[in-house]
Amino acid sequence: FVLPPLFGITGASIAFVFGELGVALCAFSLCPPEVRAAAKTPLLNLSLIASLLMGIALWFALPRHMPPLLLIGLGCAVYVICWAAAGRNLLKREVEGIA
């Protein structure tokens, strides 16, 4: 209730992300131990790193006042490039470990 009136759409976005983080942490803490053990995978770390790099790229692109669709495309491109560079080998290892 405080962030959107003070910071506008940026505050609403931050409040949404924190709310979703709380939901994810609550769901993770309530799931059975077998599921928690399965969730500990390097793929999760890669997605967090790719998201961080995407956020950094968008942080530097925002002051340039690009159109929103171009910013979305830039963020998607950075995320996909991170996964293409590092995720392929991790996915192979995960699939081989399951099979």
C-alpha positions as a Python dict, from the first residue, in 0.01 Angstrom:
ca = {
    (1, 'F'): (0, 0, 0),
    (2, 'V'): (297, 230, 37),
    (3, 'L'): (514, 163, -269),
    (4, 'P'): (269, 237, -557),
    (5, 'P'): (157, 581, -434),
    (6, 'L'): (515, 686, -361),
    (7, 'F'): (696, 538, -662),
    (8, 'G'): (423, 473, -920),
    (9, 'I'): (461, 179, -1156),
    (10, 'T'): (814, 110, -1030),
    (11, 'G'): (687, 74, -674),
    (12, 'A'): (404, -151, -790),
    (13, 'S'): (652, -369, -977),
    (14, 'I'): (879, -399, -674),
    (15, 'A'): (582, -482, -450),
    (16, 'F'): (469, -750, -697),
    (17, 'V'): (814, -911, -711),
    (18, 'F'): (841, -918, -330),
    (19, 'G'): (491, -1066, -306),
    (20, 'E'): (576, -1341, -554),
    (21, 'L'): (901, -1408, -368),
    (22, 'G'): (702, -1456, -49),
    (23, 'V'): (464, -1696, -223),
    (24, 'A'): (756, -1898, -367),
    (25, 'L'): (932, -1920, -29),
    (26, 'C'): (610, -2021, 146),
    (27, 'A'): (535, -2289, -116),
    (28, 'F'): (892, -2421, -96),
    (29, 'S'): (880, -2441, 284),
    (30, 'L'): (546, -2628, 279),
    (31, 'C'): (636, -2886, 15),
    (32, 'P'): (751, -3237, 110),
    (33, 'P'): (1126, -3296, 166),
    (34, 'E'): (1150, -3513, -147),
    (35, 'V'): (1036, -3223, -361),
    (36, 'R'): (1278, -2984, -192),
    (37, 'A'): (1567, -3219, -266),
    (38, 'A'): (1461, -3240, -632),
    (39, 'A'): (1446, -2861, -656),
    (40, 'K'): (1815, -2823, -569),
    (41, 'T'): (1954, -2824, -920),
    (42, 'P'): (2215, -2618, -1104),
    (43, 'L'): (1940, -2517, -1347),
    (44, 'L'): (1785, -2301, -1076),
    (45, 'N'): (2117, -2124, -1021),
    (46, 'L'): (2152, -2065, -1395),
    (47, 'S'): (1805, -1915, -1415),
    (48, 'L'): (1887, -1682, -1124),
    (49, 'I'): (2213, -1573, -1288),
    (50, 'A'): (2043, -1523, -1625),
    (51, 'S'): (1771, -1316, -1457),
    (52, 'L'): (2032, -1106, -1279),
    (53, 'L'): (2217, -1040, -1606),
    (54, 'M'): (1888, -954, -1778),
    (55, 'G'): (1809, -707, -1499),
    (56, 'I'): (2152, -547, -1528),
    (57, 'A'): (2114, -510, -1905),
    (58, 'L'): (1773, -348, -1863),
    (59, 'W'): (1904, -122, -1587),
    (60, 'F'): (2161, 19, -1827),
    (61, 'A'): (1911, 38, -2115),
    (62, 'L'): (1640, 226, -1923),
    (63, 'P'): (1805, 572, -1926),
    (64, 'R'): (1818, 555, -2308),
    (65, 'H'): (1435, 584, -2321),
    (66, 'M'): (1384, 292, -2559),
    (67, 'P'): (1032, 180, -2650),
    (68, 'P'): (891, -84, -2412),
    (69, 'L'): (875, -357, -2677),
    (70, 'L'): (1242, -304, -2757),
    (71, 'L'): (1326, -333, -2386),
    (72, 'I'): (1127, -656, -2363),
    (73, 'G'): (1313, -792, -2665),
    (74, 'L'): (1647, -692, -2515),
    (75, 'G'): (1566, -863, -2186),
    (76, 'C'): (1452, -1179, -2363),
    (77, 'A'): (1763, -1182, -2581),
    (78, 'V'): (1998, -1153, -2283),
    (79, 'Y'): (1813, -1430, -2098),
    (80, 'V'): (1814, -1664, -2400),
    (81, 'I'): (2182, -1598, -2473),
    (82, 'C'): (2271, -1688, -2112),
    (83, 'W'): (2076, -2012, -2139),
    (84, 'A'): (2220, -2093, -2481),
    (85, 'A'): (2575, -2034, -2358),
    (86, 'A'): (2563, -2224, -2030),
    (87, 'G'): (2233, -2409, -2011),
    (88, 'R'): (2285, -2660, -2287),
    (89, 'N'): (2547, -2861, -2097),
    (90, 'L'): (2352, -2837, -1772),
    (91, 'L'): (2037, -2963, -1941),
    (92, 'K'): (2228, -3257, -2092),
    (93, 'R'): (2364, -3351, -1750),
    (94, 'E'): (2019, -3321, -1589),
    (95, 'V'): (1856, -3543, -1853),
    (96, 'E'): (2135, -3800, -1833),
    (97, 'G'): (2106, -3803, -1455),
    (98, 'I'): (1731, -3869, -1472),
    (99, 'A'): (1745, -4139, -1739),
}
